[in-house]
Amino acid sequence: MHTEVLSRFDQPWLPILALIIFLTCFLSYVFWTFKKENKNKYDHSSYMPLHDGVKHER
């Protein structure tokens, strides 16, 4: 059934376009994540689960 559907597929540019859109989005997200300007934001966010907002007294 799959071979019959794919043999009648007459728009070969559509998967190529989807791949280009996916790669563009993925590479932009990777670039945004590893920018040095965002390091402080990610460092601060990495400690958020450890701080519950309550100050514990000893």
Backbone torsions as a table, in degrees:
resi	resn	phi	psi	omega
1	MET	NA	-41.9	-179.9
2	HIS	-65.2	-39.0	-179.9
3	THR	-67.4	-33.6	177.9
4	GLU	-67.8	-41.3	179.3
5	VAL	-66.6	-45.2	-178.1
6	LEU	-70.4	-27.5	178.5
7	SER	-71.7	-23.4	179.2
8	ARG	-96.9	3.0	-179.6
9	PHE	-74.6	114.7	-173.0
10	ASP	-107.2	15.7	179.3
11	GLN	-124.9	76.8	-176.9
12	PRO	-71.1	-14.8	-179.4
13	TRP	-77.0	-18.9	-176.2
14	LEU	-65.7	-47.6	176.6
15	PRO	-65.5	-32.2	178.0
16	ILE	-67.0	-42.2	177.1
17	LEU	-63.2	-42.2	177.9
18	ALA	-62.9	-39.8	177.9
19	LEU	-65.2	-41.6	179.4
20	ILE	-65.0	-42.5	177.9
21	ILE	-63.8	-43.9	179.2
22	PHE	-62.1	-47.3	-179.3
23	LEU	-64.1	-37.7	177.7
24	THR	-62.9	-47.0	178.5
25	CYS	-64.6	-45.7	-178.1
26	PHE	-62.4	-46.5	-178.7
27	LEU	-68.0	-33.5	177.1
28	SER	-69.6	-36.6	176.0
29	TYR	-66.8	-40.5	178.1
30	VAL	-64.8	-43.6	178.3
31	PHE	-61.7	-44.3	-179.5
32	TRP	-63.7	-38.0	-177.7
33	THR	-68.7	-39.0	-174.0
34	PHE	-98.3	12.8	174.4
35	LYS	-67.9	140.0	-179.0
36	LYS	-66.8	-25.4	-179.6
37	GLU	-68.4	-22.3	-178.7
38	ASN	-93.4	0.9	-175.7
39	LYS	-61.0	-44.1	-179.4
40	ASN	-63.4	-38.1	179.3
41	LYS	-63.8	-43.6	-179.2
42	TYR	-72.9	-33.8	175.5
43	ASP	-63.6	-44.0	178.5
44	HIS	-64.5	-42.6	-178.7
45	SER	-68.0	-27.0	-178.7
46	SER	-70.3	-22.2	179.2
47	TYR	-94.3	-4.4	-178.0
48	MET	-59.4	-40.7	178.7
49	PRO	-66.2	-21.2	-177.9
50	LEU	-84.4	-20.4	-179.5
51	HIS	-105.4	116.6	-179.0
52	ASP	-96.2	1.6	177.1
53	GLY	89.4	-5.0	179.3
54	VAL	-104.6	129.8	178.2
55	LYS	-86.9	122.3	-179.6
56	HIS	-92.3	130.5	178.0
57	GLU	-100.3	145.2	179.4
58	ARG	-103.1	NA	NA
